[in-house]
Amino acid sequence: MSVATAKPRPDADGAGRNRAYPLATLIRRRGKRAVLKGAAYVILLALSAFVLLPVAWMLTAALKPDLVSVFTVTPQWLPTDHWDWVNFRRALFDTLPFARYTFNTLVIAGGNILGTLISCSLVAYGFARLRFRGSGPLFYVLIVTMLIPWQALMVPQFLMFFKIGWYGTILPLIAPAFGGTAFYIFLIRQYMRTIPRELDEAALVDGLNRWQIFWRIVLPLSTPVLTVCAVFTFIYNWNNLLGPLIYLNNDSQFTIPIGLANLVTRAGTPWNLLMAANLLSIIPPVVIYFVVQRKLIGGIASVGLKG
Amino acid sequence: MTKPRRRVLGRSRKREERSAYLFIAPWIAGFLLFWLAPMAISVVLSLMDWDLLSTPKWIGLQNYAELFFNDRTFWVSVGVTLKYIVLSVPLYLVTGLLLSLLLNLKIRGITVFRTILFIPSILSGVAVAVLWVAMLNPDTGAVNDVLRQIGISSPPRWLQDPSWAVPSIVLVGLWGIGGGAIIYLSGLQNIGAQLYEAARIDGAGAFQRFRFVTLPMLTPTLLFVLLTSLIDAFQVFDTAYVLGGSQGGVGDSLRFYLINLYNAGFVGGRFGYASAMAWILVLAAAAVILIIFRTSGRWVYYEYDPESER
């Protein structure tokens, strides 16, 4: 099946239209279609193997005992000989402290989700619904900050936090979330604008104030986009290396990405335990992805459109 | 008669305005504290010599002069980053598009494939790099084993070979190409079926339908992906940090711009110097974004008038 024949809408796939063609053409077409379909499956299966085999290899490596090298002359893609499930416990609690790293990461991610949801929903509502002088220029400034990479500000931000004594604490990694993130504000605002204004106006007539309208009407209706923002915030913080690397200086505060990176860059990497920890680290994002898959893809789609 | 009414309206308008400022107050505070103040500090800092402990010393444009004329590693980092941009951005753009076309097919089980191929893109750069540092081991890694089995007797030494280090990172990025494909996919699914129908009636073949319907309709998505992938490419850090270490890999082959900046500032303690680097990055990225926006009018096709939306 060629590219453009993939119809974006199922209703366009008119069985009725095919009837207009002579039978011979129809059969020839069906045959060609079957071949192309087969080719598509072959490619898709190959690509899936390309994605999944390394993960399977990771599991194989994670289940090997310390004295068996994870590297073999021919790679072992699937676990057959060794089943040391205890390695996961060792990576978490006994040999490596990944349980603590996980806890630390969750605290930072949780703080960021809280800060993001509170600040971004408030600000987005202000921009989506209320008229005020300077709303246009301020929104423009917001968009511009979206384009400036955080890395450009990391040096002065670091110095500011250092000066007020927050170096070596998780506060610099959480506090900025309470000041709102331009991208999420933008996303939530776009969503809130799709909520019918009549609801607000009816509520105003009923005597609700702006805050009550926000809290009782607009916010509950915005849960899909808020979920998307919470998930994005979680995944960003779960994966963030550079921020924690700059601000945290004590092993007891380290996050999962720092823990993983340190194990690779040091000598004598315990590969089996590292792969066990790595495998555990990818479970939460994947599980969350499966739970909120539809909303997530919808959210990404809306970003793609409005970009 | 109208006078008192207008006053009432004015008062409610004023009240609306006051609550609006309250609603956006968190962002105003955040913007001043975490953006404007650091930016101002950063400008001043880039004109100073400061190691955080001693008194800052005003040195004018010396940091910039040193970067441009007297710092070999700075130019190495620029070169590595540009090499990565040239190799990765077009490749990811095209492969992402091709993959999305494949994932847009209406065949059984396609959602399963979409899910599988999307997964790597939500994993952390560190997790992916940790996996691939093992896969890319030149002697015992799986990649070279597969290459040897298909008859390539001396496959590349990947991260250990300075000329293959950047291509290695580009290849690792291909593993997560499903993320970009999903964005294209949403673009593809927003193309109205009636356009294909009309093209078909006009006698357009499959390729022509792609060339004259799909591609033009997809240009806004292409612009978005181009911009985001460029911005990402300017800021490579995690993958390079894991695959090449904090010092930039074998023979500086993975000394990406941010790795170099991180070393100058947070390892070497030259915060003024690192600020100057950050500003050069911002200006370079801004210039590229501006050029793309300016020229995008020529190749981006909007079905609706984007101005009418606001």
Contacts between the chains, C-beta under 8 A, distances in Angstrom:
chain1	res1	chain2	res2	distance
A	1	B	105	5.8
A	1	B	107	7.3
A	2	B	206	3.7
A	2	B	207	7.6
A	2	B	210	8.0
A	3	B	101	4.5
A	3	B	104	7.9
A	3	B	206	6.4
A	3	B	210	5.2
A	3	B	214	7.1
A	4	B	196	6.4
A	4	B	199	8.0
A	4	B	206	4.9
A	4	B	207	7.7
A	4	B	209	3.5
A	4	B	210	4.7
A	4	B	213	6.9
A	4	B	214	5.9
A	5	B	206	5.9
A	5	B	209	7.9
A	6	B	101	7.2
A	6	B	104	4.8
A	6	B	105	4.6
A	6	B	106	5.9
A	7	B	106	6.5
A	7	B	193	5.8
A	7	B	196	6.7
A	8	B	104	7.3
A	8	B	188	6.3
A	8	B	189	5.1
A	8	B	190	7.6
A	8	B	191	5.5
A	8	B	192	7.5
A	8	B	193	5.6
A	8	B	196	7.6
A	9	B	192	7.8
A	9	B	193	4.1
A	10	B	106	6.9
A	11	B	193	7.2
A	12	B	193	3.5
A	12	B	194	7.9
A	12	B	196	6.9
A	12	B	197	6.4
A	13	B	106	7.1
A	37	B	105	7.9
A	37	B	107	6.0
A	40	B	102	6.4
A	40	B	105	5.6
A	40	B	107	6.3
A	41	B	107	7.3
A	43	B	102	6.4
A	44	B	102	6.5
A	44	B	110	8.0
A	44	B	113	4.7
A	47	B	99	7.4
A	47	B	102	8.0
A	47	B	113	7.6
A	47	B	117	6.1
A	48	B	113	6.2
A	48	B	116	4.8
A	48	B	117	6.8
A	50	B	175	7.3
A	51	B	116	5.7
A	51	B	117	5.9
A	51	B	119	6.7
A	51	B	120	5.8
A	51	B	175	6.8
A	51	B	178	7.5
A	52	B	116	6.5
A	53	B	142	7.9
A	54	B	131	5.6
A	54	B	132	7.5
A	54	B	135	5.8
A	54	B	142	7.3
A	54	B	175	7.4
A	55	B	131	7.7
A	57	B	134	7.9
A	57	B	135	7.3
A	57	B	142	6.0
A	58	B	131	5.7
A	58	B	134	8.0
A	61	B	134	7.1
A	69	B	140	7.7
A	70	B	134	7.0
A	71	B	134	7.5
A	71	B	137	6.4
A	71	B	140	3.4
A	71	B	141	7.2
A	72	B	140	7.3
A	73	B	140	7.7
A	73	B	145	7.7
A	74	B	145	5.8
A	74	B	149	7.9
A	75	B	141	7.8
A	75	B	142	3.8
A	75	B	145	5.3
A	75	B	146	7.9
A	77	B	142	7.8
A	118	B	26	7.4
A	119	B	26	3.8
A	119	B	27	6.6
A	119	B	30	6.9
A	122	B	23	5.0
A	122	B	24	7.4
A	122	B	25	7.9
A	122	B	26	5.9
A	123	B	23	6.4
A	123	B	24	4.8
A	123	B	26	5.8
A	123	B	27	4.2
A	125	B	23	5.5
A	126	B	20	4.9
A	126	B	21	7.7
A	126	B	22	7.9
A	126	B	23	3.2
A	126	B	24	4.0
A	127	B	24	6.6
A	130	B	16	5.5
A	130	B	17	7.5
A	130	B	19	6.5
A	130	B	20	3.6
A	130	B	23	6.5
A	131	B	13	7.3
A	131	B	16	6.0
A	131	B	17	7.2
A	131	B	20	7.2
A	132	B	16	7.0
A	132	B	17	4.2
A	132	B	20	3.8
A	132	B	21	6.4
A	133	B	17	6.6
A	135	B	20	7.2
A	138	B	24	7.1
A	138	B	28	7.9
A	141	B	31	7.1
A	142	B	27	7.0
A	142	B	31	7.8
A	145	B	31	6.7
A	145	B	35	5.6
A	147	B	231	7.6
A	147	B	286	7.5
A	147	B	289	6.4
A	148	B	35	7.6
A	148	B	282	6.4
A	149	B	231	6.6
A	149	B	234	7.0
A	149	B	235	5.5
A	149	B	281	7.5
A	149	B	282	7.3
A	149	B	285	6.8
A	151	B	235	5.6
A	151	B	237	7.5
A	151	B	258	5.8
A	151	B	261	7.4
A	151	B	278	7.0
A	151	B	281	7.3
A	152	B	42	7.5
A	152	B	278	4.6
A	152	B	279	7.3
A	152	B	281	6.2
A	152	B	282	4.5
A	153	B	34	7.4
A	153	B	35	6.7
A	153	B	38	4.5
A	153	B	39	6.6
A	153	B	42	6.7
A	153	B	278	7.5
A	154	B	278	7.5
A	155	B	42	6.4
A	155	B	45	7.0
A	155	B	261	7.9
A	155	B	265	5.3
A	155	B	271	5.7
A	155	B	274	5.0
A	155	B	275	5.0
A	155	B	278	5.8
A	156	B	37	7.7
A	156	B	38	3.7
A	156	B	39	7.2
A	156	B	41	4.0
A	156	B	42	4.2
A	156	B	45	6.2
A	156	B	275	6.7
A	157	B	34	6.5
A	157	B	38	4.8
A	158	B	265	7.8
A	158	B	266	7.4
A	158	B	271	8.0
A	159	B	41	6.7
A	159	B	45	7.3
A	159	B	52	7.2
A	159	B	271	6.4
A	160	B	37	7.0
A	160	B	38	6.4
A	160	B	41	7.0
A	162	B	52	6.9
A	176	B	30	6.6
A	176	B	34	4.8
A	178	B	26	6.5
A	178	B	30	7.0
A	179	B	26	6.0
A	179	B	27	6.6
A	179	B	29	5.8
A	179	B	30	1.7
A	179	B	31	7.0
A	179	B	33	6.2
A	179	B	34	5.3
A	180	B	26	5.3
A	180	B	27	4.0
A	180	B	30	4.9
A	180	B	31	7.9
A	182	B	27	8.0
A	185	B	27	6.4
A	209	B	19	7.7
A	210	B	16	7.1
A	210	B	19	4.3
A	210	B	23	7.5
A	211	B	19	7.2
A	214	B	23	7.4
A	235	B	122	5.9
A	238	B	124	6.7
A	239	B	123	7.6
A	239	B	124	3.3
A	239	B	125	6.6
A	239	B	126	7.0
A	239	B	127	7.6
A	239	B	238	7.7
A	241	B	124	7.5
A	241	B	125	6.9
A	241	B	126	5.4
A	241	B	237	7.0
A	241	B	238	4.6
A	241	B	241	6.6
A	242	B	237	5.4
A	242	B	238	7.1
A	242	B	258	7.7
A	242	B	262	7.4
A	245	B	262	8.0
A	245	B	266	7.9
A	246	B	262	8.0
A	246	B	266	5.7
A	256	B	124	8.0
A	256	B	126	7.9
A	257	B	124	5.8
A	257	B	126	4.2
A	257	B	127	7.9
A	257	B	238	7.2
A	260	B	126	5.1
A	260	B	127	6.7
A	260	B	130	5.2
A	260	B	242	7.5
A	261	B	126	5.5
A	261	B	130	7.7
A	261	B	238	7.9
A	261	B	241	6.1
A	261	B	242	5.2
A	263	B	130	7.8
A	264	B	129	7.6
A	264	B	130	5.7
A	264	B	133	5.7
A	264	B	242	5.4
A	265	B	241	7.9
A	265	B	242	7.3
A	265	B	245	4.9
A	265	B	246	6.9
A	271	B	134	6.7
A	274	B	130	6.5
A	275	B	130	7.8
A	275	B	131	7.8
A	275	B	134	7.3
A	278	B	127	5.4
A	278	B	130	4.8
A	278	B	131	6.4
A	281	B	124	7.1
A	281	B	127	5.4
A	282	B	123	5.1
A	282	B	124	7.7
A	282	B	127	5.2
A	285	B	122	4.9
A	285	B	123	6.3
A	285	B	124	7.6
A	286	B	119	6.1
A	286	B	122	7.0
A	286	B	123	7.8
A	289	B	118	7.7
A	289	B	119	7.1
A	289	B	122	5.4
A	290	B	115	7.8
A	293	B	115	7.2
A	297	B	182	6.2
A	297	B	186	7.3
A	300	B	182	6.0
A	300	B	183	6.1
A	300	B	186	6.9
A	301	B	182	7.9
A	301	B	183	7.4
A	301	B	186	3.3
A	303	B	183	7.6
A	303	B	224	7.8
A	304	B	183	4.2
A	304	B	184	7.9
A	304	B	186	5.1
A	304	B	187	6.0
A	304	B	221	5.6
A	304	B	224	5.6
A	304	B	225	7.8
A	305	B	186	7.0
A	305	B	187	7.4
A	305	B	190	6.9
A	305	B	220	7.5
A	305	B	221	7.7
A	307	B	220	7.1
A	307	B	221	7.5
A	307	B	223	7.0
A	307	B	224	3.0
A	307	B	227	7.2
A	307	B	228	7.5
